[in-house]
């Protein structure tokens, strides 16, 4: 295999990983919405299923962290691409922003964690 073939394999798996995490986040948020709507449909109190819902929200947060890590790995692989002499080659199925996008966006300052004094 030459460098281009190897790069194509790595890129294909990278984009598949990014897509899988995005899909997992989307599916998980849909599931939380289904849990809430189902509880409402049968007129149950908000406390019914609250622990399960909270666990799903924790899972979504963990998926968000995983997504940030994969995006950071993507940036690191761009450095490897240049290192092996393929920095001039554009490969991938999606448009990328020209400017640097923060890997870990800052939490808006006017929000706080519910049930805490953190800001």
Chimera marker file (.cmm) of the C-alpha trace (Angstrom):
<marker_set name="trace">
<marker id="1" x="0.000" y="0.000" z="0.000" r="1" g="1" b="0" radius="0.5"/>
<marker id="2" x="1.207" y="3.488" z="-0.720" r="1" g="1" b="0" radius="0.5"/>
<marker id="3" x="0.791" y="6.502" z="1.565" r="1" g="1" b="0" radius="0.5"/>
<marker id="4" x="-2.387" y="7.679" z="-0.189" r="1" g="1" b="0" radius="0.5"/>
<marker id="5" x="-4.097" y="4.317" z="0.248" r="1" g="1" b="0" radius="0.5"/>
<marker id="6" x="-3.124" y="4.187" z="3.905" r="1" g="1" b="0" radius="0.5"/>
<marker id="7" x="-4.324" y="7.752" z="4.422" r="1" g="1" b="0" radius="0.5"/>
<marker id="8" x="-7.656" y="6.945" z="2.750" r="1" g="1" b="0" radius="0.5"/>
<marker id="9" x="-8.142" y="3.981" z="5.124" r="1" g="1" b="0" radius="0.5"/>
<marker id="10" x="-7.368" y="6.118" z="8.176" r="1" g="1" b="0" radius="0.5"/>
<marker id="11" x="-9.625" y="8.949" z="6.959" r="1" g="1" b="0" radius="0.5"/>
<marker id="12" x="-12.521" y="6.590" z="6.223" r="1" g="1" b="0" radius="0.5"/>
<marker id="13" x="-12.323" y="5.095" z="9.726" r="1" g="1" b="0" radius="0.5"/>
<marker id="14" x="-11.936" y="8.527" z="11.328" r="1" g="1" b="0" radius="0.5"/>
<marker id="15" x="-15.051" y="9.879" z="9.621" r="1" g="1" b="0" radius="0.5"/>
<marker id="16" x="-16.968" y="6.690" z="10.450" r="1" g="1" b="0" radius="0.5"/>
<marker id="17" x="-16.001" y="7.158" z="14.113" r="1" g="1" b="0" radius="0.5"/>
<marker id="18" x="-17.077" y="10.810" z="14.095" r="1" g="1" b="0" radius="0.5"/>
<marker id="19" x="-20.379" y="9.885" z="12.461" r="1" g="1" b="0" radius="0.5"/>
<marker id="20" x="-20.999" y="7.049" z="14.945" r="1" g="1" b="0" radius="0.5"/>
<marker id="21" x="-20.536" y="9.371" z="17.918" r="1" g="1" b="0" radius="0.5"/>
<marker id="22" x="-22.790" y="12.020" z="16.357" r="1" g="1" b="0" radius="0.5"/>
<marker id="23" x="-25.400" y="9.326" z="15.686" r="1" g="1" b="0" radius="0.5"/>
<marker id="24" x="-25.142" y="8.069" z="19.276" r="1" g="1" b="0" radius="0.5"/>
<marker id="25" x="-25.628" y="11.586" z="20.629" r="1" g="1" b="0" radius="0.5"/>
<marker id="26" x="-28.630" y="12.174" z="18.365" r="1" g="1" b="0" radius="0.5"/>
<marker id="27" x="-30.209" y="8.812" z="19.225" r="1" g="1" b="0" radius="0.5"/>
<marker id="28" x="-29.624" y="9.318" z="22.943" r="1" g="1" b="0" radius="0.5"/>
<marker id="29" x="-31.247" y="12.746" z="22.956" r="1" g="1" b="0" radius="0.5"/>
<marker id="30" x="-34.184" y="11.326" z="21.001" r="1" g="1" b="0" radius="0.5"/>
<marker id="31" x="-34.497" y="8.600" z="23.633" r="1" g="1" b="0" radius="0.5"/>
<marker id="32" x="-34.562" y="11.134" z="26.485" r="1" g="1" b="0" radius="0.5"/>
<marker id="33" x="-37.285" y="13.043" z="24.658" r="1" g="1" b="0" radius="0.5"/>
<marker id="34" x="-39.229" y="9.784" z="24.214" r="1" g="1" b="0" radius="0.5"/>
<marker id="35" x="-38.879" y="9.004" z="27.914" r="1" g="1" b="0" radius="0.5"/>
<marker id="36" x="-40.253" y="12.426" z="28.855" r="1" g="1" b="0" radius="0.5"/>
<marker id="37" x="-43.101" y="12.340" z="26.340" r="1" g="1" b="0" radius="0.5"/>
<marker id="38" x="-44.061" y="8.783" z="27.315" r="1" g="1" b="0" radius="0.5"/>
<marker id="39" x="-44.269" y="9.757" z="30.977" r="1" g="1" b="0" radius="0.5"/>
<marker id="40" x="-46.414" y="12.754" z="30.072" r="1" g="1" b="0" radius="0.5"/>
<marker id="41" x="-48.652" y="10.675" z="27.798" r="1" g="1" b="0" radius="0.5"/>
<marker id="42" x="-49.721" y="8.501" z="30.722" r="1" g="1" b="0" radius="0.5"/>
<marker id="43" x="-49.891" y="11.406" z="33.200" r="1" g="1" b="0" radius="0.5"/>
<marker id="44" x="-47.081" y="10.263" z="35.472" r="1" g="1" b="0" radius="0.5"/>
<marker id="45" x="-45.229" y="12.527" z="37.885" r="1" g="1" b="0" radius="0.5"/>
<marker id="46" x="-41.894" y="14.000" z="36.818" r="1" g="1" b="0" radius="0.5"/>
<marker id="47" x="-40.205" y="11.932" z="39.525" r="1" g="1" b="0" radius="0.5"/>
<marker id="48" x="-41.163" y="8.683" z="37.767" r="1" g="1" b="0" radius="0.5"/>
<marker id="49" x="-38.134" y="7.571" z="35.801" r="1" g="1" b="0" radius="0.5"/>
<marker id="50" x="-36.106" y="10.581" z="36.920" r="1" g="1" b="0" radius="0.5"/>
<marker id="51" x="-33.090" y="8.452" z="37.860" r="1" g="1" b="0" radius="0.5"/>
<marker id="52" x="-33.061" y="6.722" z="34.483" r="1" g="1" b="0" radius="0.5"/>
<marker id="53" x="-33.411" y="10.059" z="32.731" r="1" g="1" b="0" radius="0.5"/>
<marker id="54" x="-30.545" y="11.515" z="34.777" r="1" g="1" b="0" radius="0.5"/>
<marker id="55" x="-28.353" y="8.535" z="33.844" r="1" g="1" b="0" radius="0.5"/>
<marker id="56" x="-29.133" y="9.078" z="30.170" r="1" g="1" b="0" radius="0.5"/>
<marker id="57" x="-28.208" y="12.747" z="30.477" r="1" g="1" b="0" radius="0.5"/>
<marker id="58" x="-24.901" y="11.663" z="32.067" r="1" g="1" b="0" radius="0.5"/>
<marker id="59" x="-24.377" y="9.299" z="29.138" r="1" g="1" b="0" radius="0.5"/>
<marker id="60" x="-25.014" y="12.119" z="26.665" r="1" g="1" b="0" radius="0.5"/>
<marker id="61" x="-22.461" y="14.287" z="28.488" r="1" g="1" b="0" radius="0.5"/>
<marker id="62" x="-19.944" y="11.428" z="28.269" r="1" g="1" b="0" radius="0.5"/>
<marker id="63" x="-20.643" y="11.104" z="24.549" r="1" g="1" b="0" radius="0.5"/>
<marker id="64" x="-19.988" y="14.828" z="24.229" r="1" g="1" b="0" radius="0.5"/>
<marker id="65" x="-16.603" y="14.352" z="25.910" r="1" g="1" b="0" radius="0.5"/>
<marker id="66" x="-15.864" y="11.422" z="23.597" r="1" g="1" b="0" radius="0.5"/>
<marker id="67" x="-16.774" y="13.576" z="20.606" r="1" g="1" b="0" radius="0.5"/>
<marker id="68" x="-14.390" y="16.309" z="21.769" r="1" g="1" b="0" radius="0.5"/>
<marker id="69" x="-11.603" y="13.733" z="22.122" r="1" g="1" b="0" radius="0.5"/>
<marker id="70" x="-12.200" y="12.379" z="18.613" r="1" g="1" b="0" radius="0.5"/>
<marker id="71" x="-12.196" y="15.906" z="17.178" r="1" g="1" b="0" radius="0.5"/>
<marker id="72" x="-8.896" y="16.560" z="18.975" r="1" g="1" b="0" radius="0.5"/>
<marker id="73" x="-7.492" y="13.297" z="17.574" r="1" g="1" b="0" radius="0.5"/>
<marker id="74" x="-8.590" y="14.463" z="14.125" r="1" g="1" b="0" radius="0.5"/>
<marker id="75" x="-6.578" y="17.654" z="14.580" r="1" g="1" b="0" radius="0.5"/>
<marker id="76" x="-3.560" y="15.626" z="15.698" r="1" g="1" b="0" radius="0.5"/>
<marker id="77" x="-3.871" y="13.378" z="12.651" r="1" g="1" b="0" radius="0.5"/>
<marker id="78" x="-3.767" y="16.477" z="10.444" r="1" g="1" b="0" radius="0.5"/>
<marker id="79" x="-0.292" y="17.109" z="11.879" r="1" g="1" b="0" radius="0.5"/>
<marker id="80" x="0.715" y="13.528" z="11.046" r="1" g="1" b="0" radius="0.5"/>
<marker id="81" x="-0.609" y="14.051" z="7.513" r="1" g="1" b="0" radius="0.5"/>
<marker id="82" x="1.763" y="16.991" z="7.059" r="1" g="1" b="0" radius="0.5"/>
<marker id="83" x="4.620" y="15.073" z="8.699" r="1" g="1" b="0" radius="0.5"/>
<marker id="84" x="4.396" y="12.242" z="6.147" r="1" g="1" b="0" radius="0.5"/>
<marker id="85" x="4.311" y="14.691" z="3.248" r="1" g="1" b="0" radius="0.5"/>
<marker id="86" x="0.597" y="14.597" z="2.437" r="1" g="1" b="0" radius="0.5"/>
<marker id="87" x="-0.382" y="17.983" z="3.881" r="1" g="1" b="0" radius="0.5"/>
<marker id="88" x="-1.331" y="19.221" z="0.427" r="1" g="1" b="0" radius="0.5"/>
<marker id="89" x="-3.942" y="16.473" z="-0.014" r="1" g="1" b="0" radius="0.5"/>
<marker id="90" x="-7.532" y="17.245" z="0.962" r="1" g="1" b="0" radius="0.5"/>
<marker id="91" x="-9.487" y="14.122" z="1.804" r="1" g="1" b="0" radius="0.5"/>
<marker id="92" x="-12.880" y="13.784" z="3.421" r="1" g="1" b="0" radius="0.5"/>
<marker id="93" x="-16.614" y="13.901" z="2.875" r="1" g="1" b="0" radius="0.5"/>
<marker id="94" x="-17.457" y="17.166" z="4.634" r="1" g="1" b="0" radius="0.5"/>
<marker id="95" x="-16.558" y="20.845" z="4.482" r="1" g="1" b="0" radius="0.5"/>
<marker id="96" x="-14.305" y="22.094" z="7.239" r="1" g="1" b="0" radius="0.5"/>
<marker id="97" x="-14.217" y="25.582" z="8.728" r="1" g="1" b="0" radius="0.5"/>
<marker id="98" x="-11.288" y="27.745" z="7.660" r="1" g="1" b="0" radius="0.5"/>
<marker id="99" x="-10.615" y="29.110" z="11.133" r="1" g="1" b="0" radius="0.5"/>
<marker id="100" x="-9.736" y="27.187" z="14.258" r="1" g="1" b="0" radius="0.5"/>
<marker id="101" x="-12.823" y="26.028" z="16.129" r="1" g="1" b="0" radius="0.5"/>
<marker id="102" x="-12.444" y="25.450" z="19.883" r="1" g="1" b="0" radius="0.5"/>
<marker id="103" x="-12.336" y="21.752" z="20.791" r="1" g="1" b="0" radius="0.5"/>
<marker id="104" x="-13.953" y="22.411" z="24.176" r="1" g="1" b="0" radius="0.5"/>
<marker id="105" x="-16.349" y="25.348" z="23.852" r="1" g="1" b="0" radius="0.5"/>
<marker id="106" x="-16.617" y="27.495" z="26.960" r="1" g="1" b="0" radius="0.5"/>
<marker id="107" x="-19.786" y="27.173" z="29.037" r="1" g="1" b="0" radius="0.5"/>
<marker id="108" x="-21.780" y="30.421" z="28.841" r="1" g="1" b="0" radius="0.5"/>
<marker id="109" x="-21.050" y="32.460" z="31.954" r="1" g="1" b="0" radius="0.5"/>
<marker id="110" x="-24.686" y="33.171" z="32.752" r="1" g="1" b="0" radius="0.5"/>
<marker id="111" x="-25.475" y="29.460" z="33.199" r="1" g="1" b="0" radius="0.5"/>
<marker id="112" x="-24.852" y="27.401" z="36.301" r="1" g="1" b="0" radius="0.5"/>
<marker id="113" x="-25.078" y="23.747" z="37.212" r="1" g="1" b="0" radius="0.5"/>
<marker id="114" x="-28.541" y="23.035" z="38.621" r="1" g="1" b="0" radius="0.5"/>
<marker id="115" x="-28.610" y="22.413" z="42.352" r="1" g="1" b="0" radius="0.5"/>
<marker id="116" x="-25.177" y="23.913" z="42.967" r="1" g="1" b="0" radius="0.5"/>
<marker id="117" x="-23.521" y="27.199" z="43.632" r="1" g="1" b="0" radius="0.5"/>
<marker id="118" x="-21.123" y="26.790" z="40.690" r="1" g="1" b="0" radius="0.5"/>
<marker id="119" x="-21.250" y="29.482" z="38.016" r="1" g="1" b="0" radius="0.5"/>
<link id1="1" id2="2" r="1" g="1" b="0" radius="0.2"/>
<link id1="2" id2="3" r="1" g="1" b="0" radius="0.2"/>
<link id1="3" id2="4" r="1" g="1" b="0" radius="0.2"/>
<link id1="4" id2="5" r="1" g="1" b="0" radius="0.2"/>
<link id1="5" id2="6" r="1" g="1" b="0" radius="0.2"/>
<link id1="6" id2="7" r="1" g="1" b="0" radius="0.2"/>
<link id1="7" id2="8" r="1" g="1" b="0" radius="0.2"/>
<link id1="8" id2="9" r="1" g="1" b="0" radius="0.2"/>
<link id1="9" id2="10" r="1" g="1" b="0" radius="0.2"/>
<link id1="10" id2="11" r="1" g="1" b="0" radius="0.2"/>
<link id1="11" id2="12" r="1" g="1" b="0" radius="0.2"/>
<link id1="12" id2="13" r="1" g="1" b="0" radius="0.2"/>
<link id1="13" id2="14" r="1" g="1" b="0" radius="0.2"/>
<link id1="14" id2="15" r="1" g="1" b="0" radius="0.2"/>
<link id1="15" id2="16" r="1" g="1" b="0" radius="0.2"/>
<link id1="16" id2="17" r="1" g="1" b="0" radius="0.2"/>
<link id1="17" id2="18" r="1" g="1" b="0" radius="0.2"/>
<link id1="18" id2="19" r="1" g="1" b="0" radius="0.2"/>
<link id1="19" id2="20" r="1" g="1" b="0" radius="0.2"/>
<link id1="20" id2="21" r="1" g="1" b="0" radius="0.2"/>
<link id1="21" id2="22" r="1" g="1" b="0" radius="0.2"/>
<link id1="22" id2="23" r="1" g="1" b="0" radius="0.2"/>
<link id1="23" id2="24" r="1" g="1" b="0" radius="0.2"/>
<link id1="24" id2="25" r="1" g="1" b="0" radius="0.2"/>
<link id1="25" id2="26" r="1" g="1" b="0" radius="0.2"/>
<link id1="26" id2="27" r="1" g="1" b="0" radius="0.2"/>
<link id1="27" id2="28" r="1" g="1" b="0" radius="0.2"/>
<link id1="28" id2="29" r="1" g="1" b="0" radius="0.2"/>
<link id1="29" id2="30" r="1" g="1" b="0" radius="0.2"/>
<link id1="30" id2="31" r="1" g="1" b="0" radius="0.2"/>
<link id1="31" id2="32" r="1" g="1" b="0" radius="0.2"/>
<link id1="32" id2="33" r="1" g="1" b="0" radius="0.2"/>
<link id1="33" id2="34" r="1" g="1" b="0" radius="0.2"/>
<link id1="34" id2="35" r="1" g="1" b="0" radius="0.2"/>
<link id1="35" id2="36" r="1" g="1" b="0" radius="0.2"/>
<link id1="36" id2="37" r="1" g="1" b="0" radius="0.2"/>
<link id1="37" id2="38" r="1" g="1" b="0" radius="0.2"/>
<link id1="38" id2="39" r="1" g="1" b="0" radius="0.2"/>
<link id1="39" id2="40" r="1" g="1" b="0" radius="0.2"/>
<link id1="40" id2="41" r="1" g="1" b="0" radius="0.2"/>
<link id1="41" id2="42" r="1" g="1" b="0" radius="0.2"/>
<link id1="42" id2="43" r="1" g="1" b="0" radius="0.2"/>
<link id1="43" id2="44" r="1" g="1" b="0" radius="0.2"/>
<link id1="44" id2="45" r="1" g="1" b="0" radius="0.2"/>
<link id1="45" id2="46" r="1" g="1" b="0" radius="0.2"/>
<link id1="46" id2="47" r="1" g="1" b="0" radius="0.2"/>
<link id1="47" id2="48" r="1" g="1" b="0" radius="0.2"/>
<link id1="48" id2="49" r="1" g="1" b="0" radius="0.2"/>
<link id1="49" id2="50" r="1" g="1" b="0" radius="0.2"/>
<link id1="50" id2="51" r="1" g="1" b="0" radius="0.2"/>
<link id1="51" id2="52" r="1" g="1" b="0" radius="0.2"/>
<link id1="52" id2="53" r="1" g="1" b="0" radius="0.2"/>
<link id1="53" id2="54" r="1" g="1" b="0" radius="0.2"/>
<link id1="54" id2="55" r="1" g="1" b="0" radius="0.2"/>
<link id1="55" id2="56" r="1" g="1" b="0" radius="0.2"/>
<link id1="56" id2="57" r="1" g="1" b="0" radius="0.2"/>
<link id1="57" id2="58" r="1" g="1" b="0" radius="0.2"/>
<link id1="58" id2="59" r="1" g="1" b="0" radius="0.2"/>
<link id1="59" id2="60" r="1" g="1" b="0" radius="0.2"/>
<link id1="60" id2="61" r="1" g="1" b="0" radius="0.2"/>
<link id1="61" id2="62" r="1" g="1" b="0" radius="0.2"/>
<link id1="62" id2="63" r="1" g="1" b="0" radius="0.2"/>
<link id1="63" id2="64" r="1" g="1" b="0" radius="0.2"/>
<link id1="64" id2="65" r="1" g="1" b="0" radius="0.2"/>
<link id1="65" id2="66" r="1" g="1" b="0" radius="0.2"/>
<link id1="66" id2="67" r="1" g="1" b="0" radius="0.2"/>
<link id1="67" id2="68" r="1" g="1" b="0" radius="0.2"/>
<link id1="68" id2="69" r="1" g="1" b="0" radius="0.2"/>
<link id1="69" id2="70" r="1" g="1" b="0" radius="0.2"/>
<link id1="70" id2="71" r="1" g="1" b="0" radius="0.2"/>
<link id1="71" id2="72" r="1" g="1" b="0" radius="0.2"/>
<link id1="72" id2="73" r="1" g="1" b="0" radius="0.2"/>
<link id1="73" id2="74" r="1" g="1" b="0" radius="0.2"/>
<link id1="74" id2="75" r="1" g="1" b="0" radius="0.2"/>
<link id1="75" id2="76" r="1" g="1" b="0" radius="0.2"/>
<link id1="76" id2="77" r="1" g="1" b="0" radius="0.2"/>
<link id1="77" id2="78" r="1" g="1" b="0" radius="0.2"/>
<link id1="78" id2="79" r="1" g="1" b="0" radius="0.2"/>
<link id1="79" id2="80" r="1" g="1" b="0" radius="0.2"/>
<link id1="80" id2="81" r="1" g="1" b="0" radius="0.2"/>
<link id1="81" id2="82" r="1" g="1" b="0" radius="0.2"/>
<link id1="82" id2="83" r="1" g="1" b="0" radius="0.2"/>
<link id1="83" id2="84" r="1" g="1" b="0" radius="0.2"/>
<link id1="84" id2="85" r="1" g="1" b="0" radius="0.2"/>
<link id1="85" id2="86" r="1" g="1" b="0" radius="0.2"/>
<link id1="86" id2="87" r="1" g="1" b="0" radius="0.2"/>
<link id1="87" id2="88" r="1" g="1" b="0" radius="0.2"/>
<link id1="88" id2="89" r="1" g="1" b="0" radius="0.2"/>
<link id1="89" id2="90" r="1" g="1" b="0" radius="0.2"/>
<link id1="90" id2="91" r="1" g="1" b="0" radius="0.2"/>
<link id1="91" id2="92" r="1" g="1" b="0" radius="0.2"/>
<link id1="92" id2="93" r="1" g="1" b="0" radius="0.2"/>
<link id1="93" id2="94" r="1" g="1" b="0" radius="0.2"/>
<link id1="94" id2="95" r="1" g="1" b="0" radius="0.2"/>
<link id1="95" id2="96" r="1" g="1" b="0" radius="0.2"/>
<link id1="96" id2="97" r="1" g="1" b="0" radius="0.2"/>
<link id1="97" id2="98" r="1" g="1" b="0" radius="0.2"/>
<link id1="98" id2="99" r="1" g="1" b="0" radius="0.2"/>
<link id1="99" id2="100" r="1" g="1" b="0" radius="0.2"/>
<link id1="100" id2="101" r="1" g="1" b="0" radius="0.2"/>
<link id1="101" id2="102" r="1" g="1" b="0" radius="0.2"/>
<link id1="102" id2="103" r="1" g="1" b="0" radius="0.2"/>
<link id1="103" id2="104" r="1" g="1" b="0" radius="0.2"/>
<link id1="104" id2="105" r="1" g="1" b="0" radius="0.2"/>
<link id1="105" id2="106" r="1" g="1" b="0" radius="0.2"/>
<link id1="106" id2="107" r="1" g="1" b="0" radius="0.2"/>
<link id1="107" id2="108" r="1" g="1" b="0" radius="0.2"/>
<link id1="108" id2="109" r="1" g="1" b="0" radius="0.2"/>
<link id1="109" id2="110" r="1" g="1" b="0" radius="0.2"/>
<link id1="110" id2="111" r="1" g="1" b="0" radius="0.2"/>
<link id1="111" id2="112" r="1" g="1" b="0" radius="0.2"/>
<link id1="112" id2="113" r="1" g="1" b="0" radius="0.2"/>
<link id1="113" id2="114" r="1" g="1" b="0" radius="0.2"/>
<link id1="114" id2="115" r="1" g="1" b="0" radius="0.2"/>
<link id1="115" id2="116" r="1" g="1" b="0" radius="0.2"/>
<link id1="116" id2="117" r="1" g="1" b="0" radius="0.2"/>
<link id1="117" id2="118" r="1" g="1" b="0" radius="0.2"/>
<link id1="118" id2="119" r="1" g="1" b="0" radius="0.2"/>
</marker_set>
